[in-house]
Amino acid sequence: MERRLAFHEWTKGFRRFFRRPFVFLFGSPFHSNLGAQAQTECIIAWIRKNLPRHEIFIATYMNTSPRLLKMIRRHIRKNDILLCHSGYHMTDLYNEQSHYLRIAQLFPDHPLTILPQTIHYQDDSHAQATADILNSHPDCTLLCRDEHSYETARALFNKCRLFLYPDIVTSLIGNIKLPEYSRKGVLFCMRNDKEAFHRPEAIEQLRRKLEEFITTEQTDTTVDIPPGEVIADRKKILHSTFDYFSRFQAVVTDRYHGTIFSLIGNTPVIVLNSSDHKLASGVQWFPESFSRHVYFAETLDQVPGYVQHIVDQPPKEPLPPYFSTEYYDHLLEKLHFPHT
């Protein structure tokens, strides 16, 4: 079982755990976005399965202090592993990547793996500054979670080892057993932040149109629960969320993890266009066997037709565990981890 240690616990207990190697996971979220929390849960599960001898130290943005990094720098051993959390971090829309760049600069003598990222920069100077740091690291592996990000990475991060890899939460598709419900209605899972593309009033108008023939509800993958409570009860909250998504006939979403949560619940999903490439590129991961589950709507006007098509179809067969068998069961062999 992994130990998710606070800084003072880790420093106090370091000698006690000294004989076991560590995985240091940087960038774990301290917020209430369940998509990011699901990534953390999946990363932990992957480490447990593939690196059972390792302890796990999870560093959030709240506790990644200079003092902590100095302590890790002082005590790190050759068989310890440095991982950076997946997500939309390689961007100048937010400031999360600053932590990853600091890790790259502090540990040039240790392999660094950055788990699947959406990569998108608005300012070329920010992109180049990031590239200068990562390209200077002698052994940096960067996983890109869509084709557009991969092509951007090939142009910028030419000294890094690059892989095109799906979001790790896809590894849950086909692997979560949920109760069978009498499905009813359409769930809208809509974001309300700087990445939002569709105006709330346009979504409300679309819901009214659909409610002429089917009921609707609305939610988001960011929940109104304090981050500490989400982290403490993460597995239970995630399972409850997957269960909720599985109760509907269809989901309409502009959230990438709204798409994935729908498929975990074996619910057909209509994916809306977004303000960047994340959704349009993300849906390209789904193979032909997912074609009766995933629909991409370039405009809101297409949604009612897709909903009608979905509800007119017979119940869907369970989806296969495609992403775990094709990708995450083989990830360890691709990475430059120290001898463990």
TANORWO-V544119 format. One record per residue. N is the residue number from 0. SS is DSSP state (hx for helix, st for strand, lp for the rest). PSI is psi in radians with two decimals (none if undefined). D_CENTER is the distance of its C-alpha to the mean C-alpha in whole Angstrom. Layout:
# TANORWO-V544119
n->N ss->SS psi->PSI d_center->D_CENTER
n->N ss->SS psi->PSI d_center->D_CENTER
This chain:
# TANORWO-V544119
n->0 ss->lp psi->2.36 d_center->22
n->1 ss->lp psi->2.72 d_center->20
n->2 ss->lp psi->1.98 d_center->21
n->3 ss->lp psi->1.52 d_center->19
n->4 ss->lp psi->2.44 d_center->22
n->5 ss->lp psi->2.88 d_center->23
n->6 ss->hx psi->-0.85 d_center->25
n->7 ss->hx psi->-0.57 d_center->28
n->8 ss->hx psi->-0.72 d_center->28
n->9 ss->hx psi->-0.80 d_center->26
n->10 ss->hx psi->-0.66 d_center->29
n->11 ss->hx psi->-0.67 d_center->32
n->12 ss->hx psi->0.18 d_center->31
n->13 ss->lp psi->-0.82 d_center->30
n->14 ss->lp psi->-0.57 d_center->33
n->15 ss->lp psi->-0.65 d_center->33
n->16 ss->lp psi->0.14 d_center->30
n->17 ss->lp psi->-0.56 d_center->31
n->18 ss->lp psi->-0.28 d_center->31
n->19 ss->lp psi->2.39 d_center->28
n->20 ss->lp psi->2.79 d_center->25
n->21 ss->st psi->2.58 d_center->22
n->22 ss->st psi->2.10 d_center->19
n->23 ss->st psi->1.98 d_center->18
n->24 ss->st psi->1.91 d_center->14
n->25 ss->st psi->2.58 d_center->14
n->26 ss->st psi->0.25 d_center->12
n->27 ss->st psi->2.45 d_center->11
n->28 ss->lp psi->2.47 d_center->11
n->29 ss->lp psi->1.13 d_center->14
n->30 ss->lp psi->-3.14 d_center->14
n->31 ss->lp psi->0.51 d_center->13
n->32 ss->st psi->1.98 d_center->10
n->33 ss->hx psi->-0.40 d_center->9
n->34 ss->hx psi->-0.83 d_center->6
n->35 ss->hx psi->-0.66 d_center->5
n->36 ss->hx psi->-0.59 d_center->8
n->37 ss->hx psi->-0.64 d_center->7
n->38 ss->hx psi->-0.81 d_center->4
n->39 ss->hx psi->-0.81 d_center->8
n->40 ss->hx psi->-0.70 d_center->10
n->41 ss->hx psi->-0.65 d_center->9
n->42 ss->hx psi->-0.77 d_center->9
n->43 ss->hx psi->-0.80 d_center->13
n->44 ss->hx psi->-0.71 d_center->14
n->45 ss->hx psi->-0.73 d_center->13
n->46 ss->hx psi->-0.79 d_center->15
n->47 ss->hx psi->-0.77 d_center->18
n->48 ss->hx psi->-0.73 d_center->19
n->49 ss->hx psi->-0.37 d_center->19
n->50 ss->lp psi->1.08 d_center->20
n->51 ss->lp psi->-0.33 d_center->22
n->52 ss->lp psi->-0.20 d_center->25
n->53 ss->lp psi->2.45 d_center->22
n->54 ss->st psi->2.74 d_center->22
n->55 ss->st psi->2.18 d_center->19
n->56 ss->st psi->2.09 d_center->19
n->57 ss->st psi->2.07 d_center->16
n->58 ss->st psi->2.07 d_center->16
n->59 ss->st psi->3.06 d_center->15
n->60 ss->lp psi->-0.33 d_center->16
n->61 ss->lp psi->-0.55 d_center->19
n->62 ss->lp psi->0.11 d_center->21
n->63 ss->lp psi->1.36 d_center->20
n->64 ss->lp psi->2.81 d_center->24
n->65 ss->hx psi->-0.62 d_center->26
n->66 ss->hx psi->-0.77 d_center->28
n->67 ss->hx psi->-0.83 d_center->25
n->68 ss->hx psi->-0.64 d_center->24
n->69 ss->hx psi->-0.72 d_center->28
n->70 ss->hx psi->-0.77 d_center->28
n->71 ss->hx psi->-0.73 d_center->25
n->72 ss->hx psi->-0.67 d_center->27
n->73 ss->hx psi->-0.60 d_center->30
n->74 ss->hx psi->-0.11 d_center->30
n->75 ss->lp psi->2.50 d_center->27
n->76 ss->lp psi->2.94 d_center->28
n->77 ss->lp psi->-0.55 d_center->28
n->78 ss->lp psi->0.14 d_center->26
n->79 ss->lp psi->2.75 d_center->23
n->80 ss->st psi->2.38 d_center->20
n->81 ss->st psi->2.07 d_center->18
n->82 ss->st psi->2.52 d_center->14
n->83 ss->st psi->2.36 d_center->12
n->84 ss->lp psi->2.62 d_center->8
n->85 ss->lp psi->2.92 d_center->6
n->86 ss->st psi->-2.72 d_center->5
n->87 ss->st psi->1.18 d_center->8
n->88 ss->st psi->-0.45 d_center->10
n->89 ss->st psi->1.28 d_center->13
n->90 ss->st psi->2.81 d_center->15
n->91 ss->lp psi->0.18 d_center->18
n->92 ss->lp psi->-0.55 d_center->17
n->93 ss->lp psi->-3.11 d_center->16
n->94 ss->lp psi->0.21 d_center->17
n->95 ss->lp psi->-0.57 d_center->14
n->96 ss->hx psi->-0.30 d_center->15
n->97 ss->hx psi->-0.59 d_center->18
n->98 ss->hx psi->-0.69 d_center->17
n->99 ss->hx psi->-0.66 d_center->16
n->100 ss->hx psi->-0.64 d_center->19
n->101 ss->hx psi->-0.71 d_center->21
n->102 ss->hx psi->-0.78 d_center->20
n->103 ss->hx psi->-0.66 d_center->21
n->104 ss->hx psi->-0.58 d_center->24
n->105 ss->hx psi->-0.44 d_center->25
n->106 ss->lp psi->1.06 d_center->25
n->107 ss->lp psi->-0.26 d_center->26
n->108 ss->lp psi->0.23 d_center->28
n->109 ss->lp psi->2.33 d_center->24
n->110 ss->lp psi->2.43 d_center->22
n->111 ss->st psi->2.25 d_center->18
n->112 ss->st psi->2.18 d_center->15
n->113 ss->st psi->2.02 d_center->12
n->114 ss->st psi->2.91 d_center->9
n->115 ss->st psi->2.22 d_center->8
n->116 ss->st psi->2.52 d_center->8
n->117 ss->st psi->2.29 d_center->9
n->118 ss->st psi->2.12 d_center->13
n->119 ss->st psi->2.11 d_center->16
n->120 ss->lp psi->2.39 d_center->19
n->121 ss->lp psi->-0.49 d_center->21
n->122 ss->lp psi->2.12 d_center->24
n->123 ss->hx psi->-0.56 d_center->25
n->124 ss->hx psi->-0.63 d_center->26
n->125 ss->hx psi->-0.73 d_center->23
n->126 ss->hx psi->-0.77 d_center->21
n->127 ss->hx psi->-0.65 d_center->24
n->128 ss->hx psi->-0.69 d_center->24
n->129 ss->hx psi->-0.78 d_center->21
n->130 ss->hx psi->-0.71 d_center->22
n->131 ss->hx psi->-0.69 d_center->25
n->132 ss->hx psi->-0.86 d_center->24
n->133 ss->hx psi->-0.64 d_center->21
n->134 ss->hx psi->-0.35 d_center->24
n->135 ss->hx psi->-0.25 d_center->26
n->136 ss->lp psi->2.27 d_center->24
n->137 ss->lp psi->-0.36 d_center->26
n->138 ss->lp psi->1.24 d_center->23
n->139 ss->st psi->2.21 d_center->20
n->140 ss->st psi->2.23 d_center->17
n->141 ss->st psi->2.14 d_center->14
n->142 ss->st psi->2.32 d_center->12
n->143 ss->st psi->2.30 d_center->11
n->144 ss->lp psi->0.25 d_center->9
n->145 ss->lp psi->2.85 d_center->12
n->146 ss->hx psi->-0.75 d_center->16
n->147 ss->hx psi->-0.78 d_center->16
n->148 ss->hx psi->-0.69 d_center->14
n->149 ss->hx psi->-0.75 d_center->16
n->150 ss->hx psi->-0.65 d_center->19
n->151 ss->hx psi->-0.75 d_center->19
n->152 ss->hx psi->-0.68 d_center->18
n->153 ss->hx psi->-0.61 d_center->21
n->154 ss->hx psi->-0.63 d_center->23
n->155 ss->hx psi->-0.84 d_center->22
n->156 ss->lp psi->1.08 d_center->21
n->157 ss->lp psi->-0.18 d_center->24
n->158 ss->lp psi->-0.05 d_center->24
n->159 ss->lp psi->2.71 d_center->21
n->160 ss->st psi->2.19 d_center->20
n->161 ss->st psi->2.43 d_center->18
n->162 ss->st psi->2.50 d_center->16
n->163 ss->st psi->2.03 d_center->14
n->164 ss->lp psi->2.44 d_center->11
n->165 ss->lp psi->2.81 d_center->9
n->166 ss->lp psi->2.39 d_center->5
n->167 ss->hx psi->-0.39 d_center->6
n->168 ss->hx psi->-0.37 d_center->6
n->169 ss->hx psi->-0.38 d_center->9
n->170 ss->hx psi->-0.24 d_center->11
n->171 ss->hx psi->-0.31 d_center->12
n->172 ss->lp psi->2.22 d_center->13
n->173 ss->lp psi->0.02 d_center->17
n->174 ss->lp psi->0.05 d_center->17
n->175 ss->lp psi->2.15 d_center->17
n->176 ss->lp psi->2.08 d_center->20
n->177 ss->lp psi->2.72 d_center->21
n->178 ss->lp psi->2.72 d_center->25
n->179 ss->lp psi->2.11 d_center->26
n->180 ss->lp psi->2.77 d_center->27
n->181 ss->lp psi->1.72 d_center->29
n->182 ss->lp psi->2.55 d_center->27
n->183 ss->lp psi->2.24 d_center->28
n->184 ss->lp psi->-3.08 d_center->27
n->185 ss->st psi->2.31 d_center->24
n->186 ss->st psi->2.18 d_center->21
n->187 ss->st psi->2.15 d_center->20
n->188 ss->st psi->1.75 d_center->16
n->189 ss->lp psi->2.41 d_center->17
n->190 ss->lp psi->2.76 d_center->15
n->191 ss->lp psi->1.18 d_center->18
n->192 ss->lp psi->-2.90 d_center->17
n->193 ss->lp psi->-0.27 d_center->18
n->194 ss->lp psi->-0.10 d_center->16
n->195 ss->lp psi->2.39 d_center->18
n->196 ss->lp psi->-0.62 d_center->20
n->197 ss->lp psi->2.34 d_center->22
n->198 ss->lp psi->2.49 d_center->25
n->199 ss->hx psi->-0.65 d_center->25
n->200 ss->hx psi->-0.52 d_center->28
n->201 ss->hx psi->-0.66 d_center->27
n->202 ss->hx psi->-0.70 d_center->25
n->203 ss->hx psi->-0.71 d_center->28
n->204 ss->hx psi->-0.69 d_center->30
n->205 ss->hx psi->-0.72 d_center->28
n->206 ss->hx psi->-0.75 d_center->28
n->207 ss->hx psi->-0.64 d_center->31
n->208 ss->hx psi->-0.76 d_center->32
n->209 ss->hx psi->-0.59 d_center->30
n->210 ss->lp psi->-0.03 d_center->32
n->211 ss->lp psi->-0.37 d_center->35
n->212 ss->lp psi->-0.05 d_center->34
n->213 ss->lp psi->2.59 d_center->31
n->214 ss->lp psi->2.70 d_center->30
n->215 ss->st psi->2.70 d_center->26
n->216 ss->st psi->2.88 d_center->24
n->217 ss->st psi->2.50 d_center->21
n->218 ss->st psi->-3.01 d_center->18
n->219 ss->lp psi->2.81 d_center->15
n->220 ss->lp psi->-0.15 d_center->12
n->221 ss->st psi->2.16 d_center->13
n->222 ss->lp psi->2.77 d_center->16
n->223 ss->lp psi->1.07 d_center->19
n->224 ss->lp psi->2.35 d_center->19
n->225 ss->lp psi->2.45 d_center->20
n->226 ss->hx psi->-0.72 d_center->17
n->227 ss->hx psi->-0.67 d_center->19
n->228 ss->hx psi->-0.66 d_center->20
n->229 ss->hx psi->-0.81 d_center->16
n->230 ss->hx psi->-0.73 d_center->15
n->231 ss->hx psi->-0.55 d_center->19
n->232 ss->lp psi->0.56 d_center->18
n->233 ss->hx psi->-0.86 d_center->14
n->234 ss->hx psi->-0.76 d_center->15
n->235 ss->hx psi->-0.76 d_center->18
n->236 ss->hx psi->-0.73 d_center->16
n->237 ss->hx psi->-0.79 d_center->13
n->238 ss->hx psi->-0.69 d_center->16
n->239 ss->hx psi->-0.63 d_center->18
n->240 ss->hx psi->-0.77 d_center->15
n->241 ss->hx psi->-0.72 d_center->15
n->242 ss->hx psi->-0.74 d_center->19
n->243 ss->hx psi->-0.79 d_center->19
n->244 ss->hx psi->-0.49 d_center->17
n->245 ss->lp psi->-0.06 d_center->20
n->246 ss->lp psi->-0.06 d_center->23
n->247 ss->lp psi->2.77 d_center->23
n->248 ss->lp psi->-0.51 d_center->24
n->249 ss->st psi->2.75 d_center->22
n->250 ss->st psi->2.45 d_center->19
n->251 ss->st psi->2.20 d_center->19
n->252 ss->st psi->2.61 d_center->16
n->253 ss->lp psi->0.29 d_center->15
n->254 ss->lp psi->2.28 d_center->11
n->255 ss->hx psi->-0.74 d_center->9
n->256 ss->hx psi->-0.35 d_center->7
n->257 ss->hx psi->-0.66 d_center->11
n->258 ss->hx psi->-0.85 d_center->12
n->259 ss->hx psi->-0.73 d_center->10
n->260 ss->hx psi->-0.67 d_center->11
n->261 ss->hx psi->-0.79 d_center->14
n->262 ss->hx psi->-0.55 d_center->14
n->263 ss->hx psi->-0.64 d_center->14
n->264 ss->lp psi->0.14 d_center->17
n->265 ss->lp psi->0.60 d_center->19
n->266 ss->lp psi->2.20 d_center->19
n->267 ss->lp psi->2.47 d_center->20
n->268 ss->st psi->2.39 d_center->18
n->269 ss->st psi->1.99 d_center->19
n->270 ss->st psi->2.18 d_center->17
n->271 ss->st psi->2.69 d_center->18
n->272 ss->lp psi->2.74 d_center->18
n->273 ss->lp psi->-3.12 d_center->17
n->274 ss->lp psi->-0.18 d_center->18
n->275 ss->lp psi->-2.85 d_center->16
n->276 ss->lp psi->-0.05 d_center->15
n->277 ss->hx psi->-0.81 d_center->12
n->278 ss->hx psi->-0.80 d_center->13
n->279 ss->hx psi->-0.70 d_center->16
n->280 ss->hx psi->-0.64 d_center->14
n->281 ss->hx psi->-0.67 d_center->11
n->282 ss->hx psi->-0.28 d_center->14
n->283 ss->hx psi->-0.24 d_center->16
n->284 ss->hx psi->-0.46 d_center->14
n->285 ss->lp psi->2.17 d_center->16
n->286 ss->lp psi->3.11 d_center->19
n->287 ss->hx psi->-0.56 d_center->22
n->288 ss->hx psi->-0.22 d_center->22
n->289 ss->hx psi->0.10 d_center->20
n->290 ss->lp psi->-0.44 d_center->22
n->291 ss->lp psi->0.03 d_center->23
n->292 ss->lp psi->-0.41 d_center->20
n->293 ss->st psi->2.19 d_center->18
n->294 ss->st psi->2.39 d_center->20
n->295 ss->st psi->2.12 d_center->20
n->296 ss->st psi->1.96 d_center->22
n->297 ss->lp psi->-0.45 d_center->23
n->298 ss->lp psi->2.75 d_center->25
n->299 ss->hx psi->-0.47 d_center->25
n->300 ss->hx psi->-0.39 d_center->29
n->301 ss->hx psi->-0.30 d_center->27
n->302 ss->hx psi->-0.85 d_center->25
n->303 ss->hx psi->-0.69 d_center->29
n->304 ss->hx psi->-0.71 d_center->30
n->305 ss->hx psi->-0.74 d_center->26
n->306 ss->hx psi->-0.81 d_center->26
n->307 ss->hx psi->-0.72 d_center->30
n->308 ss->hx psi->-0.75 d_center->29
n->309 ss->hx psi->-0.82 d_center->27
n->310 ss->hx psi->-0.35 d_center->29
n->311 ss->hx psi->-0.21 d_center->32
n->312 ss->lp psi->2.74 d_center->30
n->313 ss->lp psi->2.89 d_center->31
n->314 ss->lp psi->2.54 d_center->28
n->315 ss->lp psi->2.47 d_center->25
n->316 ss->lp psi->2.64 d_center->25
n->317 ss->lp psi->2.49 d_center->22
n->318 ss->lp psi->2.61 d_center->20
n->319 ss->lp psi->2.81 d_center->20
n->320 ss->lp psi->0.97 d_center->17
n->321 ss->hx psi->-0.79 d_center->17
n->322 ss->hx psi->-0.51 d_center->13
n->323 ss->hx psi->-0.78 d_center->14
n->324 ss->hx psi->-0.62 d_center->18
n->325 ss->hx psi->-0.44 d_center->17
n->326 ss->lp psi->-1.13 d_center->15
n->327 ss->hx psi->-0.34 d_center->13
n->328 ss->hx psi->-0.22 d_center->17
n->329 ss->hx psi->0.13 d_center->18
n->330 ss->lp psi->-0.70 d_center->16
n->331 ss->hx psi->-0.70 d_center->18
n->332 ss->hx psi->-0.27 d_center->21
n->333 ss->hx psi->-0.30 d_center->19
n->334 ss->lp psi->2.62 d_center->19
n->335 ss->lp psi->1.15 d_center->21
n->336 ss->lp psi->2.61 d_center->21
n->337 ss->lp psi->2.79 d_center->25
n->338 ss->lp psi->2.19 d_center->27
n->339 ss->lp psi->none d_center->26
